[in-house]
Amino acid sequence: MIIIVEEDMRREEATPHGKIGMSTAFRLTADIPNRTLEFRKRILHPGSAIGAHLIDHDEVYYVISGEGEVFSNEQAQSLGPGMMAYLYRGDAVGIRQIGDAPLEMIISYPLENR
C-alpha cells in the first residue's frame, strides 16, 4: 500500500494540451512504482482549458466543484459538481472552465503497456 498526501503533489502550471491559462495540478499517482492507472486532480483557473487532444485510452473527467464544458469530437456538454464524462479511446477531447469559480476535477485513465 502507498499513501499519498494531496498537498505534497501540488504544482502550479500552465494547462496541458495548449497551455490555455493556468491550473493547479496534483499528479497523485506519478511516483507510484509499477502502477497501471493514472489518477490526477486538476483545478482549472478561470478562463483556463485543457485543449483538444487525441486519447489512446478511455478516460474519465469527474467534477468536484465549479462548472465546465467538456467536448469530445464535435459534441460539447456542460458539467457541474457530481457529474462525470466518460471519454472513449480515439476521440479528440478537452474541457474548459466556465463561470466565476475554478473548475476542480479528477482525471483518471489506464496506463497501457505497463
N, CA, C and O atoms as a GROMACS GRO file, in nm:
protein
  456
    1MET      N    1   0.084  -0.117   0.000
    1MET     CA    2   0.000   0.000   0.000
    1MET      C    3   0.089   0.124   0.000
    1MET      O    4   0.195   0.126   0.061
    2ILE      N    5   0.042   0.225  -0.070
    2ILE     CA    6   0.112   0.354  -0.075
    2ILE      C    7   0.010   0.462  -0.042
    2ILE      O    8  -0.100   0.464  -0.097
    3ILE      N    9   0.047   0.552   0.046
    3ILE     CA   10  -0.039   0.663   0.084
    3ILE      C   11   0.021   0.792   0.026
    3ILE      O   12   0.141   0.817   0.039
    4ILE      N   13  -0.063   0.871  -0.036
    4ILE     CA   14  -0.020   0.997  -0.096
    4ILE      C   15  -0.095   1.111  -0.028
    4ILE      O   16  -0.217   1.103  -0.010
    5VAL      N   17  -0.025   1.215   0.010
    5VAL     CA   18  -0.085   1.336   0.064
    5VAL      C   19  -0.100   1.435  -0.051
    5VAL      O   20  -0.002   1.479  -0.110
    6GLU      N   21  -0.223   1.469  -0.082
    6GLU     CA   22  -0.252   1.556  -0.196
    6GLU      C   23  -0.166   1.682  -0.198
    6GLU      O   24  -0.109   1.716  -0.302
    7GLU      N   25  -0.156   1.750  -0.088
    7GLU     CA   26  -0.084   1.878  -0.083
    7GLU      C   27   0.063   1.863  -0.121
    7GLU      O   28   0.124   1.957  -0.172
    8ASP      N   29   0.122   1.746  -0.095
    8ASP     CA   30   0.261   1.721  -0.133
    8ASP      C   31   0.280   1.719  -0.285
    8ASP      O   32   0.392   1.736  -0.333
    9MET      N   33   0.174   1.698  -0.358
    9MET     CA   34   0.182   1.685  -0.503
    9MET      C   35   0.139   1.812  -0.578
    9MET      O   36   0.138   1.812  -0.701
   10ARG      N   37   0.106   1.917  -0.508
   10ARG     CA   38   0.054   2.042  -0.569
   10ARG      C   39   0.159   2.110  -0.656
   10ARG      O   40   0.273   2.129  -0.614
   11ARG      N   41   0.120   2.145  -0.777
   11ARG     CA   42   0.205   2.220  -0.870
   11ARG      C   43   0.119   2.323  -0.942
   11ARG      O   44   0.010   2.291  -0.989
   12GLU      N   45   0.168   2.446  -0.952
   12GLU     CA   46   0.102   2.550  -1.032
   12GLU      C   47   0.167   2.545  -1.170
   12GLU      O   48   0.289   2.555  -1.182
   13GLU      N   49   0.086   2.531  -1.274
   13GLU     CA   50   0.142   2.517  -1.408
   13GLU      C   51   0.039   2.554  -1.514
   13GLU      O   52  -0.082   2.559  -1.488
   14ALA      N   53   0.089   2.581  -1.633
   14ALA     CA   54   0.000   2.603  -1.747
   14ALA      C   55  -0.077   2.474  -1.774
   14ALA      O   56  -0.029   2.364  -1.744
   15THR      N   57  -0.195   2.488  -1.829
   15THR     CA   58  -0.276   2.369  -1.857
   15THR      C   59  -0.212   2.285  -1.967
   15THR      O   60  -0.140   2.337  -2.052
   16PRO      N   61  -0.238   2.154  -1.964
   16PRO     CA   62  -0.184   2.068  -2.070
   16PRO      C   63  -0.260   2.086  -2.201
   16PRO      O   64  -0.372   2.138  -2.204
   17HIS      N   65  -0.199   2.045  -2.307
   17HIS     CA   66  -0.260   2.043  -2.440
   17HIS      C   67  -0.300   2.184  -2.485
   17HIS      O   68  -0.417   2.210  -2.515
   18GLY      N   69  -0.204   2.271  -2.490
   18GLY     CA   70  -0.227   2.403  -2.545
   18GLY      C   71  -0.192   2.520  -2.455
   18GLY      O   72  -0.190   2.634  -2.499
   19LYS      N   73  -0.164   2.492  -2.329
   19LYS     CA   74  -0.128   2.599  -2.234
   19LYS      C   75  -0.229   2.714  -2.240
   19LYS      O   76  -0.192   2.830  -2.258
   20ILE      N   77  -0.358   2.679  -2.223
   20ILE     CA   78  -0.466   2.775  -2.229
   20ILE      C   79  -0.499   2.817  -2.085
   20ILE      O   80  -0.596   2.769  -2.027
   21GLY      N   81  -0.420   2.904  -2.030
   21GLY     CA   82  -0.438   2.950  -1.893
   21GLY      C   83  -0.360   2.867  -1.793
   21GLY      O   84  -0.279   2.782  -1.829
   22MET      N   85  -0.387   2.895  -1.666
   22MET     CA   86  -0.314   2.830  -1.557
   22MET      C   87  -0.402   2.730  -1.482
   22MET      O   88  -0.525   2.736  -1.485
   23SER      N   89  -0.334   2.637  -1.414
   23SER     CA   90  -0.404   2.536  -1.337
   23SER      C   91  -0.320   2.497  -1.216
   23SER      O   92  -0.201   2.524  -1.209
   24THR      N   93  -0.387   2.432  -1.122
   24THR     CA   94  -0.319   2.369  -1.009
   24THR      C   95  -0.329   2.219  -1.034
   24THR      O   96  -0.439   2.165  -1.044
   25ALA      N   97  -0.216   2.153  -1.044
   25ALA     CA   98  -0.213   2.010  -1.078
   25ALA      C   99  -0.168   1.928  -0.958
   25ALA      O  100  -0.077   1.967  -0.884
   26PHE      N  101  -0.232   1.815  -0.941
   26PHE     CA  102  -0.196   1.718  -0.837
   26PHE      C  103  -0.180   1.583  -0.909
   26PHE      O  104  -0.279   1.512  -0.926
   27ARG      N  105  -0.060   1.548  -0.950
   27ARG     CA  106  -0.036   1.419  -1.016
   27ARG      C  107  -0.019   1.314  -0.907
   27ARG      O  108   0.093   1.275  -0.872
   28LEU      N  109  -0.130   1.269  -0.855
   28LEU     CA  110  -0.132   1.189  -0.733
   28LEU      C  111  -0.063   1.054  -0.748
   28LEU      O  112  -0.006   1.004  -0.651
   29THR      N  113  -0.066   0.994  -0.865
   29THR     CA  114  -0.006   0.862  -0.883
   29THR      C  115   0.132   0.866  -0.950
   29THR      O  116   0.190   0.762  -0.978
   30ALA      N  117   0.183   0.985  -0.975
   30ALA     CA  118   0.305   0.999  -1.055
   30ALA      C  119   0.425   0.922  -1.004
   30ALA      O  120   0.503   0.870  -1.084
   31ASP      N  121   0.442   0.912  -0.873
   31ASP     CA  122   0.562   0.848  -0.817
   31ASP      C  123   0.539   0.704  -0.770
   31ASP      O  124   0.625   0.647  -0.703
   32ILE      N  125   0.427   0.647  -0.805
   32ILE     CA  126   0.396   0.511  -0.761
   32ILE      C  127   0.459   0.411  -0.857
   32ILE      O  128   0.430   0.414  -0.977
   33PRO      N  129   0.545   0.323  -0.808
   33PRO     CA  130   0.610   0.225  -0.896
   33PRO      C  131   0.511   0.117  -0.942
   33PRO      O  132   0.417   0.083  -0.871
   34ASN      N  133   0.535   0.066  -1.061
   34ASN     CA  134   0.458  -0.045  -1.118
   34ASN      C  135   0.309  -0.019  -1.126
   34ASN      O  136   0.229  -0.112  -1.116
   35ARG      N  137   0.269   0.105  -1.142
   35ARG     CA  138   0.127   0.138  -1.148
   35ARG      C  139   0.070   0.114  -1.287
   35ARG      O  140   0.143   0.113  -1.386
   36THR      N  141  -0.058   0.094  -1.293
   36THR     CA  142  -0.128   0.073  -1.420
   36THR      C  143  -0.240   0.174  -1.441
   36THR      O  144  -0.316   0.164  -1.538
   37LEU      N  145  -0.250   0.271  -1.349
   37LEU     CA  146  -0.359   0.368  -1.352
   37LEU      C  147  -0.305   0.508  -1.327
   37LEU      O  148  -0.220   0.529  -1.240
   38GLU      N  149  -0.356   0.603  -1.402
   38GLU     CA  150  -0.327   0.745  -1.377
   38GLU      C  151  -0.447   0.803  -1.302
   38GLU      O  152  -0.562   0.781  -1.341
   39PHE      N  153  -0.420   0.878  -1.195
   39PHE     CA  154  -0.525   0.940  -1.115
   39PHE      C  155  -0.475   1.077  -1.076
   39PHE      O  156  -0.379   1.090  -0.999
   40ARG      N  157  -0.541   1.181  -1.128
   40ARG     CA  158  -0.496   1.318  -1.107
   40ARG      C  159  -0.612   1.406  -1.062
   40ARG      O  160  -0.728   1.382  -1.097
   41LYS      N  161  -0.579   1.506  -0.985
   41LYS     CA  162  -0.673   1.613  -0.956
   41LYS      C  163  -0.618   1.736  -1.025
   41LYS      O  164  -0.497   1.761  -1.022
   42ARG      N  165  -0.705   1.813  -1.087
   42ARG     CA  166  -0.661   1.937  -1.152
   42ARG      C  167  -0.766   2.043  -1.126
   42ARG      O  168  -0.886   2.018  -1.131
   43ILE      N  169  -0.718   2.163  -1.098
   43ILE     CA  170  -0.806   2.278  -1.080
   43ILE      C  171  -0.775   2.374  -1.194
   43ILE      O  172  -0.665   2.428  -1.204
   44LEU      N  173  -0.874   2.394  -1.280
   44LEU     CA  174  -0.859   2.490  -1.390
   44LEU      C  175  -0.900   2.627  -1.339
   44LEU      O  176  -1.013   2.646  -1.294
   45HIS      N  177  -0.808   2.721  -1.345
   45HIS     CA  178  -0.836   2.857  -1.300
   45HIS      C  179  -0.931   2.924  -1.401
   45HIS      O  180  -0.940   2.880  -1.515
   46PRO      N  181  -1.002   3.029  -1.360
   46PRO     CA  182  -1.096   3.095  -1.452
   46PRO      C  183  -1.032   3.127  -1.587
   46PRO      O  184  -0.922   3.182  -1.594
   47GLY      N  185  -1.104   3.092  -1.693
   47GLY     CA  186  -1.058   3.115  -1.829
   47GLY      C  187  -0.966   3.008  -1.884
   47GLY      O  188  -0.922   3.018  -1.999
   48SER      N  189  -0.935   2.906  -1.806
   48SER     CA  190  -0.840   2.802  -1.849
   48SER      C  191  -0.912   2.686  -1.918
   48SER      O  192  -1.032   2.667  -1.904
   49ALA      N  193  -0.834   2.609  -1.993
   49ALA     CA  194  -0.887   2.491  -2.061
   49ALA      C  195  -0.777   2.389  -2.085
   49ALA      O  196  -0.660   2.424  -2.103
   50ILE      N  197  -0.815   2.264  -2.084
   50ILE     CA  198  -0.730   2.156  -2.135
   50ILE      C  199  -0.769   2.144  -2.282
   50ILE      O  200  -0.881   2.104  -2.314
   51GLY      N  201  -0.677   2.179  -2.370
   51GLY     CA  202  -0.707   2.184  -2.512
   51GLY      C  203  -0.735   2.048  -2.573
   51GLY      O  204  -0.705   1.944  -2.514
   52ALA      N  205  -0.791   2.050  -2.692
   52ALA     CA  206  -0.825   1.928  -2.764
   52ALA      C  207  -0.701   1.841  -2.783
   52ALA      O  208  -0.595   1.889  -2.824
   53HIS      N  209  -0.717   1.713  -2.752
   53HIS     CA  210  -0.609   1.617  -2.772
   53HIS      C  211  -0.669   1.479  -2.796
   53HIS      O  212  -0.773   1.444  -2.740
   54LEU      N  213  -0.604   1.404  -2.880
   54LEU     CA  214  -0.647   1.268  -2.913
   54LEU      C  215  -0.605   1.175  -2.801
   54LEU      O  216  -0.490   1.178  -2.758
   55ILE      N  217  -0.698   1.091  -2.752
   55ILE     CA  218  -0.663   0.998  -2.644
   55ILE      C  219  -0.653   0.856  -2.699
   55ILE      O  220  -0.731   0.816  -2.785
   56ASP      N  221  -0.555   0.780  -2.646
   56ASP     CA  222  -0.535   0.642  -2.690
   56ASP      C  223  -0.578   0.543  -2.581
   56ASP      O  224  -0.527   0.431  -2.574
   57HIS      N  225  -0.671   0.587  -2.498
   57HIS     CA  226  -0.725   0.507  -2.388
   57HIS      C  227  -0.860   0.569  -2.351
   57HIS      O  228  -0.885   0.685  -2.385
   58ASP      N  229  -0.945   0.497  -2.284
   58ASP     CA  230  -1.064   0.558  -2.225
   58ASP      C  231  -1.018   0.648  -2.110
   58ASP      O  232  -0.914   0.624  -2.049
   59GLU      N  233  -1.097   0.752  -2.082
   59GLU     CA  234  -1.058   0.849  -1.980
   59GLU      C  235  -1.184   0.901  -1.911
   59GLU      O  236  -1.290   0.909  -1.972
   60VAL      N  237  -1.170   0.937  -1.783
   60VAL     CA  238  -1.281   0.991  -1.706
   60VAL      C  239  -1.245   1.129  -1.654
   60VAL      O  240  -1.136   1.151  -1.602
   61TYR      N  241  -1.339   1.223  -1.670
   61TYR     CA  242  -1.332   1.354  -1.605
   61TYR      C  243  -1.447   1.357  -1.505
   61TYR      O  244  -1.562   1.338  -1.542
   62TYR      N  245  -1.416   1.380  -1.377
   62TYR     CA  246  -1.518   1.388  -1.273
   62TYR      C  247  -1.508   1.524  -1.205
   62TYR      O  248  -1.402   1.561  -1.154
   63VAL      N  249  -1.618   1.600  -1.203
   63VAL     CA  250  -1.617   1.735  -1.148
   63VAL      C  251  -1.648   1.733  -0.999
   63VAL      O  252  -1.749   1.677  -0.956
   64ILE      N  253  -1.559   1.794  -0.921
   64ILE     CA  254  -1.577   1.809  -0.777
   64ILE      C  255  -1.648   1.940  -0.746
   64ILE      O  256  -1.743   1.943  -0.668
   65SER      N  257  -1.603   2.050  -0.809
   65SER     CA  258  -1.666   2.180  -0.788
   65SER      C  259  -1.642   2.267  -0.911
   65SER      O  260  -1.552   2.241  -0.991
   66GLY      N  261  -1.723   2.371  -0.923
   66GLY     CA  262  -1.713   2.460  -1.037
   66GLY      C  263  -1.794   2.407  -1.155
   66GLY      O  264  -1.866   2.308  -1.144
   67GLU      N  265  -1.780   2.477  -1.265
   67GLU     CA  266  -1.853   2.441  -1.387
   67GLU      C  267  -1.755   2.431  -1.503
   67GLU      O  268  -1.656   2.503  -1.508
   68GLY      N  269  -1.785   2.340  -1.595
   68GLY     CA  270  -1.701   2.325  -1.712
   68GLY      C  271  -1.781   2.284  -1.833
   68GLY      O  272  -1.898   2.249  -1.823
   69GLU      N  273  -1.716   2.290  -1.946
   69GLU     CA  274  -1.774   2.240  -2.070
   69GLU      C  275  -1.675   2.140  -2.128
   69GLU      O  276  -1.564   2.177  -2.166
   70VAL      N  277  -1.716   2.016  -2.135
   70VAL     CA  278  -1.632   1.909  -2.187
   70VAL      C  279  -1.669   1.888  -2.334
   70VAL      O  280  -1.784   1.905  -2.373
   71PHE      N  281  -1.570   1.851  -2.413
   71PHE     CA  282  -1.602   1.818  -2.552
   71PHE      C  283  -1.530   1.691  -2.594
   71PHE      O  284  -1.422   1.657  -2.546
   72SER      N  285  -1.596   1.622  -2.684
   72SER     CA  286  -1.542   1.500  -2.743
   72SER      C  287  -1.581   1.503  -2.890
   72SER      O  288  -1.699   1.498  -2.924
   73ASN      N  289  -1.481   1.511  -2.976
   73ASN     CA  290  -1.504   1.528  -3.119
   73ASN      C  291  -1.592   1.650  -3.141
   73ASN      O  292  -1.552   1.760  -3.103
   74GLU      N  293  -1.707   1.636  -3.199
   74GLU     CA  294  -1.793   1.751  -3.230
   74GLU      C  295  -1.899   1.776  -3.123
   74GLU      O  296  -1.980   1.868  -3.138
   75GLN      N  297  -1.903   1.697  -3.016
   75GLN     CA  298  -2.003   1.713  -2.911
   75GLN      C  299  -1.947   1.796  -2.796
   75GLN      O  300  -1.829   1.784  -2.762
   76ALA      N  301  -2.032   1.880  -2.734
   76ALA     CA  302  -1.996   1.956  -2.615
   76ALA      C  303  -2.109   1.943  -2.514
   76ALA      O  304  -2.226   1.936  -2.552
   77GLN      N  305  -2.073   1.940  -2.385
   77GLN     CA  306  -2.172   1.924  -2.280
   77GLN      C  307  -2.124   1.997  -2.155
   77GLN      O  308  -2.006   1.990  -2.121
   78SER      N  309  -2.214   2.066  -2.087
   78SER     CA  310  -2.181   2.130  -1.961
   78SER      C  311  -2.171   2.026  -1.851
   78SER      O  312  -2.245   1.928  -1.849
   79LEU      N  313  -2.077   2.048  -1.759
   79LEU     CA  314  -2.060   1.960  -1.644
   79LEU      C  315  -2.054   2.044  -1.517
   79LEU      O  316  -2.000   2.154  -1.517
   80GLY      N  317  -2.111   1.991  -1.410
   80GLY     CA  318  -2.106   2.055  -1.280
   80GLY      C  319  -2.070   1.954  -1.173
   80GLY      O  320  -2.042   1.839  -1.204
   81PRO      N  321  -2.071   1.996  -1.047
   81PRO     CA  322  -2.034   1.909  -0.936
   81PRO      C  323  -2.113   1.778  -0.935
   81PRO      O  324  -2.235   1.776  -0.952
   82GLY      N  325  -2.040   1.669  -0.915
   82GLY     CA  326  -2.102   1.537  -0.911
   82GLY      C  327  -2.130   1.476  -1.047
   82GLY      O  328  -2.191   1.370  -1.056
   83MET      N  329  -2.086   1.542  -1.154
   83MET     CA  330  -2.106   1.489  -1.289
   83MET      C  331  -1.975   1.435  -1.344
   83MET      O  332  -1.866   1.484  -1.311
   84MET      N  333  -1.987   1.333  -1.428
   84MET     CA  334  -1.871   1.268  -1.487
   84MET      C  335  -1.888   1.258  -1.638
   84MET      O  336  -1.999   1.238  -1.687
   85ALA      N  337  -1.779   1.274  -1.709
   85ALA     CA  338  -1.776   1.247  -1.853
   85ALA      C  339  -1.687   1.126  -1.876
   85ALA      O  340  -1.572   1.125  -1.834
   86TYR      N  341  -1.740   1.025  -1.943
   86TYR     CA  342  -1.662   0.908  -1.982
   86TYR      C  343  -1.625   0.929  -2.128
   86TYR      O  344  -1.713   0.942  -2.214
   87LEU      N  345  -1.495   0.934  -2.157
   87LEU     CA  346  -1.444   0.965  -2.290
   87LEU      C  347  -1.377   0.842  -2.349
   87LEU      O  348  -1.311   0.766  -2.278
   88TYR      N  349  -1.395   0.822  -2.479
   88TYR     CA  350  -1.351   0.698  -2.543
   88TYR      C  351  -1.220   0.713  -2.621
   88TYR      O  352  -1.190   0.818  -2.679
   89ARG      N  353  -1.144   0.605  -2.619
   89ARG     CA  354  -1.020   0.593  -2.696
   89ARG      C  355  -1.046   0.635  -2.842
   89ARG      O  356  -1.148   0.599  -2.902
   90GLY      N  357  -0.954   0.711  -2.896
   90GLY     CA  358  -0.963   0.754  -3.036
   90GLY      C  359  -1.035   0.886  -3.056
   90GLY      O  360  -1.036   0.939  -3.167
   91ASP      N  361  -1.094   0.941  -2.950
   91ASP     CA  362  -1.164   1.068  -2.962
   91ASP      C  363  -1.070   1.185  -2.933
   91ASP      O  364  -0.971   1.171  -2.861
   92ALA      N  365  -1.103   1.300  -2.989
   92ALA     CA  366  -1.034   1.425  -2.958
   92ALA      C  367  -1.115   1.492  -2.847
   92ALA      O  368  -1.231   1.527  -2.868
   93VAL      N  369  -1.054   1.510  -2.729
   93VAL     CA  370  -1.127   1.555  -2.612
   93VAL      C  371  -1.059   1.676  -2.547
   93VAL      O  372  -0.944   1.707  -2.576
   94GLY      N  373  -1.133   1.743  -2.460
   94GLY     CA  374  -1.080   1.853  -2.381
   94GLY      C  375  -1.189   1.907  -2.292
   94GLY      O  376  -1.303   1.862  -2.299
   95ILE      N  377  -1.155   2.003  -2.208
   95ILE     CA  378  -1.252   2.063  -2.117
   95ILE      C  379  -1.209   2.205  -2.087
   95ILE      O  380  -1.089   2.234  -2.080
   96ARG      N  381  -1.308   2.293  -2.070
   96ARG     CA  382  -1.276   2.431  -2.034
   96ARG      C  383  -1.357   2.473  -1.913
   96ARG      O  384  -1.471   2.430  -1.894
   97GLN      N  385  -1.297   2.557  -1.832
   97GLN     CA  386  -1.363   2.614  -1.716
   97GLN      C  387  -1.460   2.721  -1.764
   97GLN      O  388  -1.426   2.799  -1.853
   98ILE      N  389  -1.580   2.724  -1.706
   98ILE     CA  390  -1.676   2.831  -1.734
   98ILE      C  391  -1.730   2.884  -1.601
   98ILE      O  392  -1.724   2.815  -1.500
   99GLY      N  393  -1.781   3.004  -1.601
   99GLY     CA  394  -1.834   3.063  -1.478
   99GLY      C  395  -1.725   3.134  -1.399
   99GLY      O  396  -1.613   3.151  -1.446
  100ASP      N  397  -1.761   3.174  -1.276
  100ASP     CA  398  -1.670   3.251  -1.191
  100ASP      C  399  -1.575   3.166  -1.108
  100ASP      O  400  -1.462   3.208  -1.083
  101ALA      N  401  -1.617   3.048  -1.066
  101ALA     CA  402  -1.538   2.964  -0.976
  101ALA      C  403  -1.442   2.875  -1.055
  101ALA      O  404  -1.473   2.835  -1.167
  102PRO      N  405  -1.326   2.842  -0.998
  102PRO     CA  406  -1.237   2.745  -1.061
  102PRO      C  407  -1.308   2.610  -1.079
  102PRO      O  408  -1.401   2.577  -1.005
  103LEU      N  409  -1.264   2.534  -1.178
  103LEU     CA  410  -1.318   2.400  -1.206
  103LEU      C  411  -1.223   2.298  -1.143
  103LEU      O  412  -1.110   2.280  -1.188
  104GLU      N  413  -1.270   2.230  -1.038
  104GLU     CA  414  -1.191   2.129  -0.968
  104GLU      C  415  -1.239   1.992  -1.014
  104GLU      O  416  -1.358   1.962  -1.006
  105MET      N  417  -1.148   1.910  -1.062
  105MET     CA  418  -1.187   1.782  -1.120
  105MET      C  419  -1.083   1.673  -1.098
  105MET      O  420  -0.966   1.700  -1.068
  106ILE      N  421  -1.129   1.550  -1.115
  106ILE     CA  422  -1.042   1.432  -1.114
  106ILE      C  423  -1.034   1.381  -1.258
  106ILE      O  424  -1.135   1.377  -1.329
  107ILE      N  425  -0.915   1.343  -1.299
  107ILE     CA  426  -0.893   1.283  -1.430
  107ILE      C  427  -0.827   1.148  -1.406
  107ILE      O  428  -0.728   1.139  -1.333
  108SER      N  429  -0.882   1.044  -1.466
  108SER     CA  430  -0.826   0.911  -1.446
  108SER      C  431  -0.832   0.831  -1.576
  108SER      O  432  -0.926   0.842  -1.655
  109TYR      N  433  -0.728   0.751  -1.596
  109TYR     CA  434  -0.723   0.664  -1.715
  109TYR      C  435  -0.621   0.554  -1.693
  109TYR      O  436  -0.529   0.568  -1.611
  110PRO      N  437  -0.637   0.443  -1.766
  110PRO     CA  438  -0.539   0.334  -1.753
  110PRO      C  439  -0.411   0.368  -1.825
  110PRO      O  440  -0.411   0.439  -1.925
  111LEU      N  441  -0.302   0.315  -1.775
  111LEU     CA  442  -0.173   0.326  -1.843
  111LEU      C  443  -0.152   0.196  -1.919
  111LEU      O  444  -0.148   0.088  -1.860
  112GLU      N  445  -0.138   0.206  -2.046
  112GLU     CA  446  -0.122   0.088  -2.131
  112GLU      C  447   0.024   0.043  -2.132
  112GLU      O  448   0.115   0.122  -2.106
  113ASN      N  449   0.043  -0.081  -2.163
  113ASN     CA  450   0.178  -0.138  -2.183
  113ASN      C  451   0.268  -0.124  -2.060
  113ASN      O  452   0.387  -0.095  -2.073
  114ARG      N  453   0.213  -0.146  -1.943
  114ARG     CA  454   0.296  -0.138  -1.823
  114ARG      C  455   0.298  -0.273  -1.757
  114ARG      O  456   0.363  -0.289  -1.653
   0.00000   0.00000   0.00000
